[in-house]
Amino acid sequence: MNSDTGTNDARIQPFIEQLYEGEGLTDYLTDDDARTLLEWGEQELNNLTGLNIEESALEDTFHLLRRIIRSINRTVGQKTELSDQRMVRRLLRIVENSIEFSTRKPITERNNHDKETEEK
């Protein structure tokens, strides 16, 4: 885990711990695949460090990240049982959640930049 200290690390660290301790997030994956997915999730959380995000928005973002990881896990675990149509639907849902997740950071950064510009 990241040992850097930043302004939001104290707020981010509990989410990282919950990510690694979360039951059912990676139970269908091999240890190596689970580690890869959790490290990706940790990096995504660490990318929020230094951003001025309200606590409720941070929690919502974390829950969305967990939903993405859980969906990947379940899709991998059920890949042999899913029809092509259901697989495509699941993958599209993962993509939609990922797009929603990725748009949260740029919007927050843009809003912070706009506020800083207004203050000058």
N, CA and C of each residue as an Amber inpcrd file, in Angstrom:
protein
   360
   0.8290000  -1.1880000   0.0000000   0.0000000   0.0000000   0.0000000
   0.8650000   1.2400000   0.0000000   0.3010000   2.3080000  -0.4040000
   1.0240000   3.5630000  -0.5030000   1.3250000   4.1110000   0.8860000
   2.5820000   4.4680000   1.1060000   2.9560000   5.0070000   2.4130000
   3.1630000   6.5140000   2.3730000   2.9490000   7.1380000   1.1990000
   3.0810000   8.5910000   1.1110000   2.0460000   9.2460000   2.0030000
   2.3860000  10.4070000   2.4980000   1.4200000  11.1380000   3.3040000
   1.0420000  12.4050000   2.5670000  -0.2320000  12.6400000   2.4310000
  -0.7530000  13.8200000   1.7700000  -1.9100000  14.3470000   2.5730000
  -2.5190000  15.4030000   2.0830000  -3.5720000  16.0400000   2.8570000
  -4.7840000  15.1430000   3.0470000  -5.0880000  14.2890000   2.0890000
  -6.2710000  13.4470000   2.1860000  -5.9420000  12.0090000   2.5340000
  -4.6770000  11.6650000   2.7210000  -4.3320000  10.2680000   2.9720000
  -5.0740000   9.7020000   4.1710000  -5.2560000  10.4930000   5.1990000
  -5.9700000  10.0020000   6.3800000  -7.4140000   9.6620000   6.0290000
  -7.9790000  10.3510000   5.0690000  -9.3440000  10.0560000   4.6340000
  -9.3800000   8.8900000   3.6630000  -8.3590000   8.7240000   2.8560000
  -8.3210000   7.6850000   1.8280000  -7.9420000   6.3300000   2.4150000
  -7.0360000   6.3130000   3.3750000  -6.5050000   5.0570000   3.9150000
  -7.5790000   4.0740000   4.4010000  -8.6020000   4.5110000   5.1300000
  -9.6340000   3.5500000   5.5460000 -10.3440000   2.8880000   4.3630000
 -10.5120000   3.6120000   3.2770000 -11.1350000   3.0390000   2.0920000
 -10.2280000   1.9850000   1.4610000  -8.9310000   2.2640000   1.4530000
  -7.9750000   1.2860000   0.9190000  -8.0140000   0.0210000   1.7670000
  -8.0320000   0.1810000   3.0770000  -8.1020000  -0.9880000   3.9590000
  -9.3820000  -1.7770000   3.7260000 -10.5080000  -1.0840000   3.5710000
 -11.7820000  -1.7620000   3.3010000 -11.7300000  -2.5080000   1.9740000
 -11.0240000  -1.9360000   1.0110000 -10.9000000  -2.5780000  -0.2890000
 -10.2100000  -3.9300000  -0.1590000  -9.1060000  -3.9670000   0.5790000
  -8.3490000  -5.2080000   0.7380000  -9.0450000  -6.2030000   1.6640000
  -9.8690000  -5.7180000   2.5610000 -10.5480000  -6.6050000   3.5120000
 -11.9400000  -7.0160000   3.0420000 -12.4000000  -6.4300000   1.9580000
 -13.7570000  -6.6670000   1.4770000 -14.0010000  -8.1070000   1.0600000
 -14.9770000  -8.7180000   1.6850000 -15.3380000 -10.0840000   1.3310000
 -16.1410000 -10.0740000   0.0320000 -15.9020000 -11.0510000  -0.7900000
 -16.6480000 -11.1980000  -2.0250000 -16.1710000 -10.3190000  -3.1640000
 -15.1530000  -9.5100000  -2.9340000 -14.6700000  -8.6450000  -4.0130000
 -13.8290000  -9.4090000  -5.0240000 -13.0920000 -10.4130000  -4.5640000
 -12.1630000 -11.1110000  -5.4690000 -12.1910000 -12.6230000  -5.2850000
 -13.2610000 -13.1700000  -4.7220000 -13.2730000 -14.5880000  -4.3960000
 -13.2280000 -15.5140000  -5.6110000 -13.6010000 -15.0450000  -6.7930000
 -13.5390000 -15.8730000  -7.9970000 -12.1760000 -15.7810000  -8.7060000
 -11.3430000 -14.8610000  -8.2750000 -10.0790000 -14.6090000  -8.9650000
  -8.9220000 -15.3780000  -8.3330000  -7.9100000 -15.6490000  -9.1470000
  -6.6770000 -16.2130000  -8.5940000  -6.0190000 -15.1390000  -7.7360000
  -5.0860000 -15.5300000  -6.9070000  -4.4040000 -14.5580000  -6.0450000
  -3.7300000 -13.4640000  -6.8630000  -3.0550000 -13.8490000  -7.9510000
  -2.3760000 -12.8510000  -8.7860000  -3.3660000 -11.8840000  -9.4340000
  -4.4680000 -12.4300000  -9.9430000  -5.4740000 -11.5720000 -10.5670000
  -6.1480000 -10.6640000  -9.5390000  -6.4170000 -11.2130000  -8.3640000
  -7.0190000 -10.4200000  -7.2900000  -6.0810000  -9.2870000  -6.8910000
  -4.8030000  -9.5910000  -6.7630000  -3.8200000  -8.5740000  -6.3850000
  -3.7760000  -7.4640000  -7.4450000  -3.7920000  -7.8580000  -8.7100000
  -3.7730000  -6.8710000  -9.7940000  -4.9830000  -5.9430000  -9.7050000
  -6.1450000  -6.5260000  -9.5020000  -7.3780000  -5.7390000  -9.4350000
  -7.4000000  -4.8420000  -8.2000000  -6.9810000  -5.3580000  -7.0590000
  -6.9740000  -4.5550000  -5.8330000  -5.9230000  -3.4490000  -5.8910000
  -4.7850000  -3.7310000  -6.4960000  -3.7650000  -2.6850000  -6.6390000
  -4.2630000  -1.5760000  -7.5580000  -5.0050000  -1.9560000  -8.6000000
  -5.6160000  -0.9460000  -9.4710000  -6.5870000  -0.0930000  -8.6590000
  -7.4320000  -0.7400000  -7.8630000  -8.3830000  -0.0100000  -7.0340000
  -7.6880000   0.9180000  -6.0500000  -6.6210000   0.4190000  -5.4510000
  -5.8510000   1.2530000  -4.5160000  -5.2820000   2.4760000  -5.2280000
  -4.7410000   2.2850000  -6.4330000  -4.1960000   3.4130000  -7.1790000
  -5.2840000   4.4260000  -7.5160000  -6.4440000   3.9260000  -7.8840000
  -7.5570000   4.8410000  -8.1810000  -7.9300000   5.6640000  -6.9450000
  -7.9350000   5.0300000  -5.7810000  -8.2200000   5.7640000  -4.5430000
  -7.1130000   6.7590000  -4.2350000  -5.8670000   6.3460000  -4.4260000
  -4.7460000   7.2570000  -4.1690000  -4.7660000   8.4470000  -5.1190000
  -5.3280000   8.2660000  -6.3140000  -5.4430000   9.3870000  -7.2540000
  -6.3640000  10.4850000  -6.7240000  -7.1860000  10.1490000  -5.7340000
  -8.0800000  11.1420000  -5.1370000  -7.3730000  11.9810000  -4.0780000
  -6.1890000  11.5520000  -3.6700000  -5.4260000  12.2840000  -2.6590000
  -5.1030000  13.6810000  -3.1760000  -5.3310000  14.6520000  -2.3490000
  -5.0220000  16.0270000  -2.7100000  -6.1860000  16.7710000  -3.3480000
  -7.2410000  16.0370000  -3.7040000  -8.4140000  16.6960000  -4.2690000
  -9.3540000  17.0850000  -3.1310000 -10.0140000  18.1740000  -3.2950000
 -10.9450000  18.6440000  -2.2790000 -12.3100000  18.0160000  -2.5460000
 -12.5150000  16.8240000  -1.9750000 -13.7470000  16.0770000  -2.1970000
 -14.5050000  15.9830000  -0.8820000 -15.7790000  16.2870000  -0.9300000
 -16.6020000  16.1560000   0.2680000 -16.6580000  14.6970000   0.6920000
 -16.8330000  14.4720000   1.9820000 -16.8370000  13.1100000   2.5270000
 -17.8970000  12.2320000   1.8670000 -19.0860000  12.7580000   1.6750000
 -20.1500000  11.9540000   1.0650000 -19.8100000  11.5830000  -0.3780000
 -19.2040000  12.4960000  -1.1150000 -18.7920000  12.1980000  -2.4950000
 -17.6640000  11.1740000  -2.5140000 -16.7720000  11.2580000  -1.5480000
 -15.6900000  10.2870000  -1.4390000 -16.2470000   8.8950000  -1.1550000
 -17.1980000   8.8080000  -0.2650000 -17.8400000   7.5240000   0.0450000
 -18.5690000   6.9670000  -1.1690000 -19.2920000   7.8230000  -1.8810000
 -20.0030000   7.3860000  -3.0910000 -19.0280000   6.8660000  -4.1400000
 -17.9120000   7.5570000  -4.3020000 -16.8970000   7.1410000  -5.2650000
 -16.3010000   5.7980000  -4.8700000 -16.0460000   5.6150000  -3.5880000
 -15.5190000   4.3390000  -3.1060000 -16.5110000   3.2040000  -3.3610000
 -17.7760000   3.4340000  -3.0750000 -18.7850000   2.3860000  -3.2890000
 -18.9170000   2.0390000  -4.7790000 -18.7710000   3.0250000  -5.6340000
 -18.8030000   2.7600000  -7.0650000 -17.5830000   1.9320000  -7.4820000
 -16.4250000   2.2510000  -6.9430000 -15.2170000   1.4690000  -7.2250000
 -15.3900000   0.0260000  -6.7760000 -15.9440000  -0.1770000  -5.5930000
 -16.2050000  -1.5430000  -5.1070000 -17.1840000  -2.2730000  -6.0250000
 -18.1810000  -1.5620000  -6.5020000 -19.1570000  -2.1720000  -7.4060000
 -18.4730000  -2.6390000  -8.6970000 -17.5610000  -1.8340000  -9.2170000
 -16.8160000  -2.2020000 -10.4280000 -15.9760000  -3.4490000 -10.1720000
 -15.2390000  -3.4590000  -9.0740000 -14.3840000  -4.6010000  -8.7440000
 -15.2230000  -5.8480000  -8.5300000 -16.3160000  -5.7240000  -7.8080000
 -17.1950000  -6.8780000  -7.5650000 -17.7830000  -7.3940000  -8.8830000
 -18.1630000  -6.5040000  -9.7750000 -18.7100000  -6.9100000 -11.0670000
 -17.6790000  -7.6530000 -11.9050000 -16.4580000  -7.1840000 -11.9010000
 -15.3910000  -7.8780000 -12.6240000 -15.2050000  -9.2670000 -12.0390000
 -15.1540000  -9.3550000 -10.7250000 -14.9910000 -10.6320000 -10.0400000
 -16.1070000 -11.6060000 -10.4230000 -17.3360000 -11.1700000 -10.3360000
 -18.4780000 -12.0460000 -10.6360000 -18.5070000 -12.4590000 -12.1040000
 -18.1690000 -11.5270000 -12.9740000 -18.1650000 -11.8480000 -14.3990000
 -17.1150000 -12.9140000 -14.7050000 -15.9390000 -12.7760000 -14.1200000
 -14.9020000 -13.7880000 -14.3110000 -15.3630000 -15.1240000 -13.7370000
 -15.9570000 -15.0860000 -12.5710000 -16.3890000 -16.3100000 -11.9120000
 -17.5100000 -17.0420000 -12.6230000 -18.3200000 -16.3100000 -13.3400000
 -19.4750000 -16.9200000 -14.0050000 -19.3270000 -16.9630000 -15.5210000
 -18.1220000 -16.7380000 -16.0200000 -17.9260000 -16.6230000 -17.4700000
 -18.3640000 -17.8620000 -18.2430000 -18.2150000 -19.0390000 -17.6660000
 -18.6080000 -20.2540000 -18.3910000 -20.1190000 -20.4830000 -18.3540000
 -20.7960000 -19.8390000 -17.4260000 -22.2410000 -20.0110000 -17.2760000
 -23.0500000 -18.9720000 -18.0440000 -22.4140000 -17.8930000 -18.4540000
 -23.1250000 -16.7890000 -19.0890000 -23.2310000 -16.9890000 -20.5970000
 -24.3960000 -16.7030000 -21.1330000 -24.5340000 -16.6730000 -22.5870000
 -23.7660000 -15.4610000 -23.1060000 -23.5020000 -15.4510000 -24.3860000
 -22.8030000 -14.3020000 -24.9700000 -23.5690000 -13.0080000 -24.7190000
 -24.8760000 -13.0710000 -24.8430000 -25.6990000 -11.8780000 -24.6330000
 -25.5780000 -11.3610000 -23.2020000 -25.6590000 -12.2640000 -22.2290000
 -25.5360000 -11.8340000 -20.8270000 -24.1310000 -11.3260000 -20.5430000
 -23.1170000 -11.9470000 -21.1380000 -21.7360000 -11.4870000 -20.9540000
 -21.5850000 -10.0680000 -21.4850000 -22.1190000  -9.8160000 -22.6670000
 -22.0430000  -8.4720000 -23.2470000 -22.7510000  -7.4680000 -22.3480000
 -23.9220000  -7.8150000 -21.8390000 -24.6390000  -6.9050000 -20.9440000
 -23.8380000  -6.5980000 -19.6910000 -23.2270000  -7.6200000 -19.1150000
 -22.4120000  -7.4000000 -17.9090000 -21.2190000  -6.5080000 -18.2130000
 -20.5510000  -6.7880000 -19.3300000 -19.3930000  -5.9780000 -19.6920000
 -19.7950000  -4.5280000 -19.9400000 -20.9300000  -4.3290000 -20.5790000
 -21.4030000  -2.9620000 -20.8010000 -21.7090000  -2.2530000 -19.4870000
 -22.2740000  -2.9780000 -18.5280000 -22.5500000  -2.3940000 -17.2170000
 -21.2340000  -2.0050000 -16.5170000 -20.2210000  -2.8490000 -16.6400000
 -18.9140000  -2.5300000 -16.0550000 -18.3460000  -1.2780000 -16.7220000
 -18.4610000  -1.2060000 -18.0440000 -17.9700000  -0.0310000 -18.7690000
 -18.7190000   1.2240000 -18.3160000 -20.0350000   1.1320000 -18.2080000
 -20.8300000   2.2840000 -17.7670000 -20.4130000   2.7440000 -16.3770000
 -20.2360000   1.8080000 -15.4560000 -19.8010000   2.1720000 -14.1050000
 -18.3940000   2.7660000 -14.1230000 -17.5390000   2.2310000 -14.9780000
 -16.1730000   2.7480000 -15.0710000 -16.1480000   4.1610000 -15.6270000
 -17.0070000   4.4140000 -16.6070000 -17.0930000   5.7720000 -17.1570000
 -17.5920000   6.7300000 -16.0800000 -18.6070000   6.3200000 -15.3540000
 -19.1140000   7.1660000 -14.2680000 -18.0080000   7.4350000 -13.2440000
 -17.2610000   6.3850000 -12.8970000 -16.1810000   6.5360000 -11.9250000
 -15.1120000   7.4930000 -12.4500000 -14.7150000   7.3180000 -13.6960000
 -13.6240000   8.1360000 -14.2350000 -14.0250000   9.5920000 -14.4340000
 -15.3100000   9.8570000 -14.6240000 -15.7270000  11.2510000 -14.8110000
 -15.8230000  12.0050000 -13.4990000 -15.8500000  11.3180000 -12.3990000
 -15.9540000  12.0050000 -11.1050000 -14.7050000  12.8140000 -10.7960000
 -13.5330000  12.2840000 -11.0650000 -12.2890000  12.9920000 -10.7540000
 -12.1020000  14.2380000 -11.6190000 -12.2160000  14.1460000 -12.9520000
 -12.0420000  15.3660000 -13.7360000 -13.0430000  16.4540000 -13.3820000
 -14.2840000  16.0760000 -13.0840000 -15.2850000  17.0790000 -12.7070000
 -14.8600000  17.7640000 -11.4100000 -14.3970000  16.9720000 -10.4420000
 -13.9470000  17.5350000  -9.1720000 -12.7430000  18.4400000  -9.3860000
 -11.7870000  17.9860000 -10.2040000 -10.6040000  18.8080000 -10.4610000
 -11.0010000  20.1060000 -11.1570000 -11.9180000  20.0220000 -12.1230000
 -12.3350000  21.2160000 -12.8370000 -13.0370000  22.1800000 -11.8910000
 -13.8950000  21.6680000 -11.0200000 -14.5870000  22.5160000 -10.0600000
 -13.5980000  23.1750000  -9.1120000 -12.5940000  22.4330000  -8.6510000
 -11.5810000  23.0080000  -7.7700000 -10.7960000  24.0840000  -8.4980000
 -10.4480000  23.8390000  -9.7650000  -9.7100000  24.8250000 -10.5430000
 -10.5510000  26.0770000 -10.7310000 -11.8470000  25.8940000 -11.0250000
 -12.7360000  27.0450000 -11.1930000 -12.8170000  27.8780000  -9.9170000
 -12.8960000  27.2260000  -8.7550000 -12.9550000  27.9350000  -7.4820000
 -11.6640000  28.7070000  -7.2280000 -10.4990000  28.0680000  -7.5290000
  -9.2230000  28.7400000  -7.3330000  -9.1160000  29.9530000  -8.2480000
  -9.5940000  29.8340000  -9.4870000  -9.5490000  30.9350000 -10.4360000
 -10.4340000  32.0880000  -9.9730000 -11.6020000  31.7680000  -9.4300000
 -12.5170000  32.7970000  -8.9490000 -11.9190000  33.5500000  -7.7640000
 -11.1170000  32.8610000  -6.9310000 -10.5510000  33.4820000  -5.7470000
  -9.4350000  34.4520000  -6.0780000  -8.8320000  34.3350000  -7.2420000
  -7.6930000  35.2070000  -7.6310000  -8.1360000  36.5470000  -8.0980000
